[in-house]
Amino acid sequence: MNKVYIDENIFYIEDFIDKKSISILKKDIEEQSIINKNHQGLYHDILSFSTKESQSIWNKMTSRLEHLFDNESEYLYDFPPRPYVIKYVNRSTSPELSHWAMVPHSDNGAYESNPDEADRNVLKGIVIYITDDYEGGEIVYVNKDIEFKPKSGYLVCHPGSEEYIHGVKSFSGGDRIVVTGFVHERKKPN
């Protein structure tokens, strides 16, 4: 797994998920997915699905993620054991937000209000791209003057800090479908 750095702390891995696996996941998403009504949001819907093939791909992907991020200082936090994806939609009716599919935010700051997460520090955000057949939808790191449109199969990893506030530009055409995860700081025993 070769990391390609966009800056000193943002990297991507091409073909984190191979083309054949992407095809299987896309087919299963199209044919088997169920919208989780509790997670139908302003910017996205969460879809779950599970066939034996997609579960096998998911297990392989989870293992690769754990290999990348399980060490003395960090770990993959609460990654789901069953396949799910986030399907972005452009639902915003607010004119000032119309150019964003997801408004700029930091991954650490976005979760500070959740009491269950209060003692955890999000070190990194992870996005794995299932689709790329849409116009727009670039990830923008607003404090870094970086704009990037990952391809299907890419994993993108960035710090969770305020310095790496990021948003997703509005898009059109095909669906923008991703898998997300977070890397947390491993607490040292007292």
Residue, then its C-alpha position, 0 to 999 in steps of 0.5 A: m500500500n503506497k501512500v501518496y502525500i498531497d501535503e505533509n499530513i494528507f495522503y491517499i492510497e490508490d486502489f485501496i479497494d480493487k476494481k473487481s471489489i468496487s464493481i461487486l460493492k456497487k452492484d450490491i449497493e444498487e440491488q441490496s441496500i436499505i436506507n437507515k431512516n435514523h441516519q437520513g440527513l441533510y447532506h447524506d443517507i447511510l445505506s446498509f447492505s450485506t451479501k456474502e461477497s460484500q461482507s468478504i470485501w468489507n472484512k478484507m478492507t477492515s483488516r487493511l484499515e486495522h493494519l494501517f492504523d492499529n499501533e501504540s498511539e492510534y487505533l481505528y475507532d468503532f468501525p462497523p462489522r457489516p457493510y455500510v456506505i454514505k450516499y451524499v445528496n445535494r439537499s441544501t436549500s440555503p443559497e449560501l450553502s448551495h456550493w457545498a455537498m458537505v459544509p467545511h468542518s474538522d473531524n475532531g470538532a464535529y464530535e465534541s458535542n457528543p458526550d460519548e466522544a468527549d474523552r476521545n481525540v479524533l486524530k485522523g479522518i478516513v474516506i474510502y471512495i466507492t464511486d467517482d462518476y459525478e461532476g464536482g464533489e471535490i474534497v476541499y481543505v480550506n486552510k490549505d488551499i488544496e482541492f482534490k477529487p479522489k477516484s473510485g477505490y482510493l482511500v484518503c486520510h487527513p488529520g482531524s484537527e482544525e488546521y485540516i477543516h475540509g468540505v465537499k463541493s456540490f456535485s451532479g450526475g452520478d451518486r457520490i458514495v463513500v465509506t468513512g472512518f475515524v482514527h482515535e488517539r490510544k489512551k495510555p494507561n495511568 
